[in-house]
Amino acid sequence: MISVQLNYINDKFKSLTVNGHADSGPEGEDLVCAAVSAIITGGFNSIKDQESFTMELNSGNAKLIAKTDDILEHDLVVIETIVTSLDTIKESYPKYI
């Protein structure tokens, strides 16, 4: 199962952590894992001010940690898009995320 942790402090984004594998299908055919990977990878690549974040992206592990409270509006929209997309997958596949 994929675990998603989202942290805000005083309504300001602090971090997003995604861990695990969905195990919804055989390795290489797991559509839930593929969807989550695409969302995370595309989202991280869309962050404009990458210096404002610590980013890690490995198999089964992704982290986006804000280094500052002063995040560009564009990057906040990207983060909210990532979260909305992950929520959409969770609604369709609640056993896997």
N, C-alpha and C positions, 0 to 999 in steps of 0.2 A: 504494500500500500504506500502511496505517496503522501507525505506529510507536508503541509504548508503552514508556516508561521509568519504572521505579519505583525510588526510592532510599530506602534505610534506612541509618542510621549507628548502630552499637551497638544494633541491634534496635529503633530508634525511627524512625517514619516521618518522612521529610524532604520528598519530593516525588513527584509523579506528573505526567508530561508525555505528551500524546497529540498526534501530528502526522500530517498527511497526509490523503489521501482513499483509500478502498478501490478505487475504479474498478471495482466489481463489476457495474455496470450504468450505463445512461445517467443523466446528471444529473437529479435529481428522482425517479429510480426505483431508486437504489442502496440496497438494503435493508441492506447491511452498514454503510454510512455512517450511515444513519438509526438503526440499532440502537445504534451507538457514540455517536452524538449524544444519543440519548434517555438512555442510561446515564449519560453524563457530566453532562448538564444536570440530570437528576433527582437524581443524587448530589450535585452541587455545591449544589443548592437544599435538600438535606436536612441540610447541615452546620449544626449549631446555633450554634457559636461561630465565626462567620465572621471575627471580629477576629483569630483565631489563625492565619489563613491569608492568603496572597496568592492570588487566583483570577483567572485569565484564561480567557475563553471566546470564541473567534472561529471563523469557518469554517476548518476544517482545523487548528486549534491550540487546545489546552486545557492549562492548567497549574494545579496545586494545590501550593503550597509552604508548608510549615509555618514559622511564625515563632517557634515555641516547641517545647520537648520535652514540655510539659505539655498534651497534647491530651485533650479529653474522651473518655471511653469510648464514648459514643454516636457521636462523629465518627470514631473508629477503626473502629467497626463499619461505618459508612457507607463508609469508604475500602476496607475489606476486601470489602464487597459490590460496589463498583465494580470492583475487581480481579478478583474471582471471575466477575463477569458478562462482563468483557472476555476472560478466559481461556476462558469457555464459547464465546464467538463465535470465538475463535482456533482452538479445537478443531474447530469446524464449518466454518470458512472460512480455513484456514491460508495460502492464497495472498493474502489481503487484509488480514490483521492480524498 
